[in-house]
Amino acid sequence: MTAPTIADLAAALAAGRTTSVALTEQALARIDSHRQAGGTAFLTVDADGALAQARAADQARAAGMVASPLAGLPVSIKDLFDVRGQVTRAGAKALDGNAPAQADAVAVARLRAAGAVLIGRTNMSEFAFSGLGLNPHYGTPRTPFDPDRISGGSTSGGAVSVAGQMAVAALGTDTGGSIRIPSAFCGLTGFKPTARRVPLDGGVPLSTSLDSAGPLARSVACCAAMDAVLSGETLDTRPAPLRGLRLYVTRDFVFDGIDAEVGQAFEAAVQRLSAQGAQIVPFDFPELRRLPEINAAGGLTAAEAWTWHRTLLAERGDQYDPRVAQRIRRGEKLSAADYIVLLEERRAMQQRAAWLLRDADAWLMPSVAVRPPSLDALTRDEDFFAINGLVLRNPSVINFLDGCATSLPMGEGMGLGVCGVTGSDARVLQVSAAIEQALG
């Protein structure tokens, strides 16, 4: 059976067909089964706290108080967000001894105020610094399609929690694709908003220039419902009429080295959209080929991660995943002048994108160039870094441009990226909803 959406469950609660306690008990039972089978989606589960929140949600509903469509629904939280009374580890051993958080992160506080049931903290790439989701400390979550393949990162456990119906939605972050990659690999819909729209206060940063927070869920409408709570903005996200939409497609850079199966699925999706009246507009964006050169020394991520991690690395560097520590330490060699040049290059690329896409309703690309790799393919460092770079390449374009994007399911382990420039969140969600309807 198709898993229920936020709207489905909200309607069932409103009609009295179920309760928040029942939904939470079902989610906790699935989490228990997942863990007993060796699954590693969750680092910690707050069963007592979740059930207490569920009982409070049921009591509030009985009194006529329903804070939002999320009221009474189980939501998972990526381990880098503070939840009061819980230790924030960011998937790392180096933070394991920290004191519990005294207050919720802003995004978590907004979910709590909306009545969501905070069911547990999900696994992730250590310090969110990988698109693959490998975690040598707490285990690596796998895609629901194939237990030999990774679920993608860095919001690896969040994706698996939703795919396995252990949560109706997940709170994740996206610095270079960390919402959209696991959404694509796990058959979900993910939304990376324009970065400034969702506060990141109370979270462990990776790159303050590139980080954004958003949802992984079952549908575009689910993502919109989560976004309304997380951002505090209610956007018009009703599906746009598909006929006449100008959907831009570039096959330079984002198609380099693409899996044949991903390319075929993308072309099939584009053809179906065209057949239903969308206008597919080819365009060239050759400047994107400069991105590897611009970021060759580690880019904004390494520079800004080093700023946050330099003291912790000096004190507890032996507790880091060596692959993560290696990438963070690249930032030590970047000078202030290097950093300023990076910011200038970014501004120039953003201006170019705004011009090229000035008439576009959305920009389509494969969310990820490849299908989920097997864990065995990532044993050697050289393979890990090569595959990680290819997995991150397409989605990280949007972070560099400070844009917004969804990833829609496009076949097993593949995603269709629906992208827009800074501040075009409402339009991206409208177009994404139209494409979701058209592609079924």
C-alpha positions as CSV (number, residue, x, y, z in Angstrom):
1,M,0.0,0.0,0.0
2,T,1.1,3.6,-0.6
3,A,2.3,5.2,2.6
4,P,0.0,7.9,3.9
5,T,0.8,11.6,3.5
6,I,0.6,14.3,6.0
7,A,-2.8,15.3,4.6
8,D,-4.0,11.7,4.8
9,L,-3.0,11.3,8.4
10,A,-4.3,14.7,9.4
11,A,-7.7,13.8,7.8
12,A,-7.8,10.5,9.7
13,L,-7.1,12.3,13.0
14,A,-9.7,14.9,12.2
15,A,-12.3,12.2,11.5
16,G,-11.5,10.2,14.6
17,R,-10.3,7.2,12.6
18,T,-7.0,7.1,14.6
19,T,-5.2,8.9,17.3
20,S,-1.8,10.5,17.7
21,V,-1.0,7.9,20.4
22,A,-1.9,5.1,17.9
23,L,0.2,6.6,15.1
24,T,3.1,7.1,17.5
25,E,2.9,3.5,18.8
26,Q,2.9,2.3,15.2
27,A,6.0,4.4,14.4
28,L,7.8,3.2,17.5
29,A,7.0,-0.4,16.7
30,R,8.4,0.0,13.2
31,I,11.5,1.6,14.7
32,D,11.9,-1.3,17.0
33,S,11.6,-3.8,14.2
34,H,14.1,-1.8,12.1
35,R,16.6,-1.8,14.9
36,Q,16.2,-5.5,15.6
37,A,16.9,-6.2,12.0
38,G,20.2,-4.3,12.3
39,G,18.9,-1.0,10.9
40,T,20.7,2.2,11.9
41,A,18.3,5.0,10.9
42,F,18.0,6.3,14.5
43,L,20.7,7.2,16.9
44,T,18.3,7.8,19.8
45,V,14.6,7.3,20.2
46,D,12.6,9.2,22.8
47,A,9.7,6.8,23.2
48,D,8.5,8.2,26.5
49,G,8.7,11.7,25.3
50,A,7.0,11.0,22.0
51,L,4.1,9.2,23.7
52,A,3.7,12.1,26.1
53,Q,3.6,14.5,23.2
54,A,1.1,12.3,21.4
55,R,-1.2,12.2,24.4
56,A,-1.0,16.0,24.7
57,A,-1.8,16.3,21.0
58,D,-4.9,14.0,21.4
59,Q,-6.1,16.1,24.4
60,A,-5.6,19.3,22.5
61,R,-7.5,18.0,19.5
62,A,-10.4,16.8,21.8
63,A,-10.5,20.4,23.1
64,G,-10.7,21.8,19.6
65,M,-7.1,22.9,19.4
66,V,-5.1,21.8,16.3
67,A,-2.0,23.8,15.8
68,S,-1.1,22.7,12.3
69,P,-1.5,19.8,9.8
70,L,1.5,18.3,11.6
71,A,-0.3,18.2,15.0
72,G,0.0,14.7,16.5
73,L,2.2,13.3,13.7
74,P,5.6,11.6,14.3
75,V,8.5,13.6,12.8
76,S,12.2,12.6,13.0
77,I,15.0,15.1,13.7
78,K,18.5,15.0,12.2
79,D,21.1,14.6,14.9
80,L,22.7,18.0,14.3
81,F,19.7,20.0,15.7
82,D,19.4,20.7,19.4
83,V,16.5,19.2,21.2
84,R,16.2,20.3,24.8
85,G,17.4,17.6,27.2
86,Q,19.2,15.6,24.5
87,V,22.8,15.5,23.4
88,T,23.6,16.8,19.9
89,R,26.3,14.6,18.4
90,A,26.0,15.5,14.7
91,G,26.7,11.8,14.0
92,A,30.1,12.2,15.7
93,K,32.0,10.6,18.6
94,A,33.8,13.8,19.2
95,L,30.6,15.4,20.6
96,D,29.5,12.3,22.5
97,G,30.4,13.7,26.0
98,N,28.6,17.1,25.5
99,A,26.0,18.2,27.9
100,P,22.3,17.9,26.9
101,A,20.9,20.9,25.0
102,Q,19.2,23.5,27.2
103,A,16.8,24.6,24.5
104,D,15.4,23.5,21.1
105,A,16.9,24.7,17.9
106,V,14.6,27.2,16.2
107,A,13.4,24.7,13.6
108,V,12.8,22.1,16.3
109,A,10.9,24.6,18.5
110,R,8.7,25.5,15.5
111,L,7.9,21.8,14.9
112,R,7.1,21.4,18.6
113,A,4.8,24.4,18.6
114,A,3.1,23.0,15.6
115,G,2.2,19.9,17.6
116,A,4.5,17.5,15.8
117,V,5.6,14.5,17.8
118,L,9.4,14.5,18.0
119,I,10.1,10.8,17.8
120,G,13.9,10.5,17.7
121,R,17.2,11.7,16.4
122,T,18.3,10.3,13.0
123,N,21.7,9.0,11.9
124,M,23.8,11.1,9.4
125,S,27.2,11.5,7.8
126,E,29.6,12.7,10.6
127,F,29.2,16.5,10.8
128,A,27.1,16.3,7.6
129,F,30.3,16.3,5.5
130,S,29.4,13.7,2.9
131,G,26.8,13.0,0.3
132,L,26.9,9.3,0.9
133,G,25.7,8.8,4.5
134,L,28.5,6.6,5.7
135,N,29.1,6.6,9.4
136,P,31.9,4.5,10.9
137,H,30.7,5.2,14.5
138,Y,27.0,4.4,14.3
139,G,26.5,2.4,11.2
140,T,25.4,3.3,7.6
141,P,21.7,3.4,6.8
142,R,20.8,1.6,3.5
143,T,18.3,2.3,0.8
144,P,14.9,0.6,1.2
145,F,15.3,-0.8,-2.4
146,D,18.5,-2.8,-1.7
147,P,20.2,-3.5,1.6
148,D,23.6,-3.5,-0.1
149,R,23.2,0.1,-1.3
150,I,23.6,3.3,0.8
151,S,20.7,5.6,1.5
152,G,22.7,8.7,0.7
153,G,23.7,11.6,2.9
154,S,24.1,13.5,4.8
155,T,20.5,13.1,6.0
156,S,20.7,9.3,5.7
157,G,18.7,8.2,8.7
158,G,16.1,10.8,8.1
159,A,15.3,9.4,4.7
160,V,15.2,5.8,5.9
161,S,12.9,6.9,8.8
162,V,10.3,8.2,6.3
163,A,10.8,5.5,3.7
164,G,10.2,2.9,6.5
165,Q,7.1,4.8,7.8
166,M,8.9,5.4,11.1
167,A,8.1,9.1,10.7
168,V,5.7,10.9,8.4
169,A,8.5,13.5,7.6
170,A,12.1,14.2,8.6
171,L,13.8,17.5,9.4
172,G,17.1,17.5,7.5
173,T,19.8,19.9,6.2
174,D,21.2,20.5,2.8
175,T,24.7,22.0,2.2
176,G,25.4,20.3,-1.2
177,G,22.4,18.0,-1.6
178,S,22.0,16.4,1.8
179,I,18.2,16.5,1.6
180,R,17.9,15.8,-2.1
181,I,20.4,12.9,-2.4
182,P,18.8,10.6,0.2
183,S,15.4,11.6,-1.0
184,A,16.4,10.5,-4.5
185,F,18.1,7.3,-3.3
186,C,15.1,6.3,-1.0
187,G,12.2,7.2,-3.3
188,L,11.1,10.3,-1.4
189,T,10.3,13.9,-2.1
190,G,12.8,16.4,-0.6
191,F,12.8,20.2,-0.5
192,K,15.8,22.4,-0.1
193,P,14.5,26.0,0.4
194,T,16.4,29.2,-0.2
195,A,18.8,29.1,2.7
196,R,17.7,32.2,4.6
197,R,14.1,31.1,4.9
198,V,14.6,28.5,7.7
199,P,16.7,29.6,10.7
200,L,19.6,27.3,11.6
201,D,20.2,28.6,15.1
202,G,20.7,25.7,17.5
203,G,22.3,23.4,15.0
204,V,25.8,22.3,14.3
205,P,26.9,24.2,11.1
206,L,28.9,22.8,8.2
207,S,29.0,25.8,5.9
208,T,27.3,29.0,7.0
209,S,27.1,30.2,3.4
210,L,25.6,27.0,2.0
211,D,23.6,25.3,4.8
212,S,19.8,25.2,4.6
213,A,17.2,23.2,6.5
214,G,14.2,21.5,5.1
215,P,12.0,18.4,4.9
216,L,12.1,14.9,3.5
217,A,8.6,13.5,3.0
218,R,6.2,11.6,0.8
219,S,4.9,14.4,-1.5
220,V,5.3,18.0,-2.5
221,A,2.3,18.9,-0.4
222,C,4.0,17.2,2.6
223,C,7.1,19.2,2.0
224,A,5.1,22.4,1.7
225,A,3.3,21.7,5.0
226,M,6.6,21.1,6.7
227,D,8.1,24.2,5.1
228,A,5.3,26.4,6.3
229,V,6.1,25.4,9.9
230,L,9.9,25.5,9.5
231,S,10.0,28.9,7.7
232,G,7.1,30.6,9.3
233,E,5.9,31.5,5.8
234,T,2.7,30.2,4.2
235,L,3.5,30.1,0.5
236,D,1.0,29.6,-2.3
237,T,2.0,26.1,-3.3
238,R,-1.0,25.0,-5.3
239,P,0.0,23.0,-8.4
240,A,0.6,25.2,-11.4
241,P,-1.2,24.3,-14.7
242,L,1.4,22.2,-16.5
243,R,0.5,23.3,-20.0
244,G,2.7,26.1,-21.1
245,L,5.2,25.9,-18.2
246,R,8.7,26.8,-19.4
247,L,11.0,24.0,-18.0
248,Y,14.6,24.7,-18.8
249,V,17.1,21.8,-19.4
250,T,20.9,22.0,-19.8
251,R,22.8,18.8,-20.6
252,D,26.3,20.3,-20.0
253,F,28.1,19.6,-16.7
254,V,25.1,18.1,-14.9
255,F,25.0,15.2,-17.4
256,D,28.8,14.5,-17.4
257,G,29.4,10.9,-16.3
258,I,25.7,10.2,-15.7
259,D,24.5,6.6,-15.3
260,A,22.7,5.4,-18.4
261,E,19.7,4.4,-16.4
262,V,19.4,7.9,-14.8
263,G,19.8,9.6,-18.1
264,Q,17.1,7.4,-19.6
265,A,14.7,8.0,-16.7
266,F,15.2,11.8,-17.0
267,E,14.6,11.8,-20.7
268,A,11.5,9.7,-20.3
269,A,10.2,12.1,-17.7
270,V,10.9,15.2,-19.9
271,Q,9.1,13.5,-22.8
272,R,6.0,12.8,-20.7
273,L,5.9,16.4,-19.5
274,S,6.3,17.7,-23.0
275,A,3.5,15.4,-24.2
276,Q,1.2,16.9,-21.6
277,G,1.9,20.5,-22.7
278,A,4.9,21.7,-20.9
279,Q,7.4,23.6,-22.9
280,I,10.9,22.1,-22.6
281,V,13.5,24.8,-23.3
282,P,17.1,23.6,-23.9
283,F,19.8,26.1,-22.7
284,D,23.5,26.1,-22.2
285,F,25.3,27.0,-18.9
286,P,28.9,26.3,-19.7
287,E,30.1,28.5,-16.7
288,L,29.1,25.6,-14.5
289,R,32.2,23.7,-15.7
290,R,34.3,26.1,-13.7
291,L,32.8,24.9,-10.4
292,P,35.5,22.2,-9.9
293,E,38.2,24.8,-10.5
294,I,36.5,27.3,-8.2
295,N,36.2,24.8,-5.4
296,A,39.4,22.9,-6.0
297,A,40.9,23.9,-2.7
298,G,37.9,22.9,-0.7
299,G,35.6,25.8,-1.4
300,L,33.3,27.6,1.1
301,T,32.5,24.3,2.9
302,A,36.1,23.6,3.9
303,A,36.8,27.2,4.8
304,E,33.8,27.6,7.0
305,A,33.9,24.1,8.5
306,W,37.5,24.7,9.5
307,T,36.5,27.8,11.4
308,W,34.0,25.9,13.5
309,H,36.1,22.7,13.9
310,R,39.6,23.9,14.4
311,T,39.6,23.8,18.2
312,L,37.6,20.5,18.4
313,L,40.0,18.9,15.9
314,A,43.0,20.0,18.0
315,E,41.4,18.5,21.1
316,R,39.6,15.4,19.8
317,G,40.8,14.9,16.2
318,D,41.5,11.2,16.9
319,Q,37.8,10.7,17.4
320,Y,36.8,12.0,13.9
321,D,36.1,9.9,10.8
322,P,39.5,10.4,9.0
323,R,37.8,11.1,5.7
324,V,35.8,13.9,7.3
325,A,38.8,15.3,9.1
326,Q,40.8,15.3,5.9
327,R,38.3,17.5,4.1
328,I,37.8,19.9,7.0
329,R,41.6,20.4,7.4
330,R,41.7,21.7,3.8
331,G,40.2,24.9,5.1
332,E,43.2,25.6,7.2
333,K,45.2,26.4,4.0
334,L,42.6,28.9,2.6
335,S,43.5,32.5,3.2
336,A,41.2,35.4,3.7
337,A,41.9,36.5,0.2
338,D,41.0,33.0,-1.1
339,Y,37.7,33.2,0.8
340,I,36.9,36.6,-0.6
341,V,37.6,35.4,-4.1
342,L,35.2,32.4,-3.5
343,L,32.5,34.8,-2.5
344,E,33.1,36.9,-5.6
345,E,33.0,33.9,-7.8
346,R,29.7,32.8,-6.2
347,R,28.1,36.2,-6.8
348,A,29.1,36.2,-10.4
349,M,27.7,32.7,-10.9
350,Q,24.5,33.7,-9.2
351,Q,24.1,36.7,-11.5
352,R,24.7,34.5,-14.6
353,A,22.1,32.0,-13.4
354,A,19.5,34.7,-12.8
355,W,20.0,36.0,-16.3
356,L,19.9,32.6,-18.0
357,L,16.8,31.5,-16.1
358,R,15.0,34.8,-16.2
359,D,12.1,33.4,-18.2
360,A,12.1,29.9,-16.7
361,D,9.4,28.5,-14.5
362,A,11.9,25.9,-13.3
363,W,15.2,24.2,-14.2
364,L,15.1,20.4,-14.5
365,M,18.1,18.1,-13.9
366,P,18.7,14.7,-12.5
367,S,18.9,15.2,-8.7
368,V,21.9,12.9,-8.7
369,A,23.9,11.7,-11.6
370,V,24.1,8.0,-10.4
371,R,22.0,5.5,-8.7
372,P,22.8,4.5,-5.1
373,P,26.2,2.9,-5.0
374,S,26.8,-0.2,-3.0
375,L,28.6,0.0,0.3
376,D,31.3,-2.3,-0.9
377,A,32.2,0.1,-3.7
378,L,33.2,2.7,-1.1
379,T,35.9,0.8,0.8
380,R,38.9,2.5,-0.8
381,D,39.5,6.2,-0.1
382,E,40.0,7.0,-3.8
383,D,36.7,5.4,-4.7
384,F,34.9,7.0,-1.8
385,F,36.0,10.5,-2.7
386,A,35.4,10.0,-6.5
387,I,31.9,8.7,-5.9
388,N,31.1,11.3,-3.2
389,G,32.1,14.1,-5.6
390,L,29.9,12.7,-8.4
391,V,26.9,12.2,-6.1
392,L,27.2,15.8,-4.8
393,R,27.9,17.4,-8.1
394,N,24.4,18.1,-9.4
395,P,22.6,19.1,-6.2
396,S,25.5,21.3,-5.0
397,V,25.1,23.5,-8.0
398,I,21.9,24.8,-6.4
399,N,23.5,25.5,-3.1
400,F,26.4,27.4,-4.8
401,L,23.7,29.5,-6.6
402,D,21.8,30.0,-3.3
403,G,18.7,28.5,-5.0
404,C,16.0,26.2,-4.0
405,A,15.0,22.8,-5.3
406,T,12.9,19.7,-4.9
407,S,13.8,16.1,-5.7
408,L,10.9,14.1,-6.9
409,P,10.9,10.3,-7.3
410,M,12.0,9.3,-10.8
411,G,12.2,5.5,-10.6
412,E,14.0,3.3,-8.1
413,G,16.9,5.2,-6.5
414,M,16.6,8.2,-8.8
415,G,15.3,11.7,-8.4
416,L,14.1,14.5,-10.7
417,G,15.5,17.9,-9.6
418,V,13.1,20.8,-10.0
419,C,15.2,23.9,-9.3
420,G,14.9,27.7,-9.1
421,V,17.0,30.7,-8.3
422,T,17.1,32.5,-4.9
423,G,13.7,33.2,-3.5
424,S,11.7,31.3,-6.1
425,D,10.5,28.7,-3.5
426,A,6.8,29.2,-4.1
427,R,7.2,28.7,-7.8
428,V,9.4,25.7,-7.5
429,L,6.8,24.0,-5.2
430,Q,4.0,24.9,-7.6
431,V,5.8,23.5,-10.6
432,S,6.9,20.5,-8.6
433,A,3.3,19.7,-7.6
434,A,2.3,20.0,-11.3
435,I,5.1,17.6,-12.3
436,E,4.2,15.2,-9.5
437,Q,0.7,15.0,-10.8
438,A,1.8,14.6,-14.4
439,L,4.3,11.8,-13.7
440,G,2.0,10.0,-11.2
